C-alpha cells in the first residue's frame, strides 16, 4: 500500500493522465508531443554532430599551424645559415635566439595554442615550447575562445640547417589550441531551447485552434443526436466545413430519415393493426352471435323445423367465414416465419385459371357480374405451386367481384411470353384512388372506399397475394382510374431465381 505522502505526490500525475479523455485535449497534447519529440531529436542530433564537427575543424587548424610553424622556422634558419651560422651551430643560441622566438610567434598568431619544437622525434630533447602570451590569451578569452582539451595534438617533422652544411630533424607539435566550441554549443543550446519554447507555445495555440475547429462541429453533431435520441425526430445535422465531419453529419441525416420513415411506417402499421383488430372483432361478433342464438333456441326447443334448417345454413356460412379468416391469419403467420410450404412442379398455368374462374362463376351470377377468362390455345408451361397459384387467383378474382357492381364484368387474361407468363385480372368497378395505389398490397390496408365492399374485407388478401407472387420470383402491380375499374397484373418468370422447392 502506498503511503499518504506518495499518494499526494502521485495525485497530480493521475489527474494529468485523466485529462486527455476529451478529444480537444488529446489533439493539443498530441501536437505538443510531436513538437517536443522533434525538438528532442534535433537537440540530440546536434549534440552528437556539432562537437565532433568543431573538434575536427580545430584539429585541421592545428595541423595547418604545425605546417606553418615548420615553414617559418625553416625559412628563418636558412637566412641564419647564410648570414650568421654561429647561431645555428650553438644549441643554446639556436634554442633561445631562433626556436624560442619563432615558437612564441607561432603560439600567438599561427596556432593560438601551445607550440612545442623537439629534436629528432617526439621523445627527443625540447628545443622550445611556447604558449600564447598573457595579452594574446586575454584577447582570445575575451573573444570567447578557450583551450580545448578535446582537440588532439598535431605533429609534423621538418629539416633545418645546422650551420656545418648538414641538417637537423625537428618535430613540431601544436596542442591545446583555443576554440569557440564551448561558447558556440552554449549559444546553439540556448537557441534550441528558445526555439523549442516558442515552437511549443505556437503548437499549443495552433492545437487549441485546430481542436476547437474540429471538436466544435462534433459537439454540435452530438447535441443534434442527443435531441434526436430524446424524441425530436425532425432534428437534422447542419452542413460543416470539415469534409469528414460533414460526411458524418450527412450519414447521420440519412440514418435519421430512415429511422423516422421506419417509425412512421410502424405507426401506420400500428394504426392499421388496431383497425384490423377492430374489424376482426366486429367480424367475429356476427358469426358468434348467430351461433349463440341458434344454440339458445335449440336448447329452449322453441323453433320449427324450417327455421332450424335456415339457422343451420346461416351457421354454416358463418363457420366458413371464421375458417376463411383463420386461414388467412395462419398463412400470414407462416409467411412471416418463413415456413410457408411450397410444392413447385411443372404444369400448365391455364388449368388453375380455369379452375378459379369456374369456382367463382356461381358467386358472379348471384352478384349479377359477368366473369370471363381468356387463355392461349397452347399450354402455358411453368414451374409453380398449383395450390398457391389458386389461392393467389382466388384472392384477386374474389376481390374484383367484391368491388364490381351489378351489371359489371370481371375478365381474367393469361398471356404467354418468351420469358414470363402474365395474368391480368380486370374489373369494371369504381377504381382505386391514386393515393391508395402505393399501399394497396400492405397488410391490414383496406383502402378508402366506403360501403359494404370495404366493410367485408380484412386487408389480408392482397398482402398474401403479393407474398405468393414473390415466392415464385415474380412481381405484382396494379393500375386504376377512378370510375373505370382496376387491373391487377401478375408476372411469373419461366425460370424463377428465388423459388423454394420442397
Buried (B, 14 or more C-beta within 10 A) or exposed (E): EEEEEEEEEEEEEEEEEEEBEEEBBBBBBBBBEEBBEEBEEEBEEBEEEBBEEBBEEBBEBBBBBBBBBBBBBBEBBEEBBEEEBEBBBEBEBBBBBBBBEBBBBBBBEBBBBBBBBBBEEEEEEBBBBBBBEEEBBEBBEEEBBBBBEEBBBBBBBBBBBBBEEEEBEBBBBBBBBBBBBBEBBEEBBEEBEEEBEEBBEEBBEBBBEBBBBBBBBBEBBEEBBEEBEEEEBEBBBEEBEBEEBBEBBBEBBEEBEEEBEEEEEEEBBEEBBEBBEEBBEEBBEBBEEBBEEBEEBEEEEEBEEEEEEEBEEBBEEBEEBBEBBEEBBEBBEEBEEEEBEBEBEEBBBBBBBBBBBEBBEEBBEEBEBEBEBEBEEEEBBBBBBBEBBBBBBBBBBBBBBBBBBEEBBBBBBBBBEEEBBBBBBBBBBBBBEEEBBEBBBBBBBBBEBEEEBBEEBBBBBBBBBBBBBBBBBBBBBBBBEEEEBBBBBBBBBBEBEEBEEE
